[in-house]
Amino acid sequence: RRDWLMPSFGHSVTCAALEATRVLQERGLTAHDLSPFVKHAKVGNSSQVRSAAFRCIAQLTPSHPGLLTLLMSVVRSEMVPAVRLSILEALLDGPAQRIARGGVVVAPNA
């Protein structure tokens, strides 16, 4: 809330709070709740805040399987290239890396 009254550079306070909330949810210290991320991912927030919220949503995708299709539809319809890019980077960095570490083998294209 402080960041909305007196914004920090790039809304870094809000972005850090979103990241901390994601880490707490991943470790099971708080209940899984996507509402803070969805609230900050809406159009009207700064692109830095929206990117941070979408990165957090992408990192929580393994615990919420339906989010992948939602994120891909956002990538298709998003007007801000920086937000679109951050979603794709988060998807490639987060769930893709977890699948690779889990030993899932994907067949090569024929």
N, C-alpha and C positions, 0 to 999 in steps of 0.2 A: 504494500500500500504506500509505503514511503516513496517508492520509486515513481509513483504516479503524481504525487504532490510536488516532488522536487526531483526530476529525472536525473539519474546518474548517466555517465557517458555510455551510450549504447544500451541503456537499461541493464547494466551489468548486475545490479542487485536482483532484479526480477529474474534474469537468466540463471543466476547462481541459485536462487531459491527454487526454481523449477528443477534444476539438476539435482539439488539436494533432496527434493521430494521424490524424484525418480529413484535415487539410490536407496532411500529409506523404504520405498515400496518394493524394490527388487530384493532387498535383504529381509523382507518380511517384518520389518519393525513398525510399519503402518499398514493399514488396510489398502488394498488396491482400489484406487479411485482415480479415474481419468478426468474428472470434472475440472481440476485446476489447469490441466494441460489443454483441454478443449476450450476453456474460457480464454486462455491466452493465445490460442491458435487462430482465433477468429479474425476476419478482416476488420481493420480499424486499429489494431495494435501495430506497433512498429515491426519492421521486417526482422530485426534482431530477436525480438521477443517471440514472434511467430516461428522463426527458425528454431529457437531453443525449445519451444513447446512441441513442435513436430519431431525434433530429434528425440525428445523424451518419450513421445508416443511410439516412435519407431523402436526404441530400446525396449519398450514394454510389450512389443508385438508377440514374443513367444508365450506370454501368459494370457494374451487376448488374441486368439487366432484370426478373428474377423477384422482386425485392424489393418492387416496387409492390403486387403482389397480397398478399404477406405483410403489408405495412404496413396495407393496407386491412382485412385480416382482424383485425389487432390493434386497429384503430380500432373495429371492430364489437364486439369482445369485451372491451375494456379497461374495468376498473371505476373507475379513477381519472380523473375528468374533466380534470384538468390535464395528464396524460400524453396523453390522447386529443387534446386541443386542440393540444399542442405538436407531435404527429405531423402533424396536418392543416396547421398553420402552416408546418412545415418542408417539406411536400410542395408547398404553394402558393408558398412562397418560393424553393425550390430548383429542382426539375425543371421546374416550370411556367414560371419565369422564363427558364430556359435554352432551353426550346422557343420561347418568344416571341422571344428574341434571335436564335434560329437561323432565323427567318423562316418558321416553320411556321404556316400559316393554317388555322384551324378553321372549318368551315362553320357559319353561324348555325343555330339550331334553327328548323325549319319548322313 
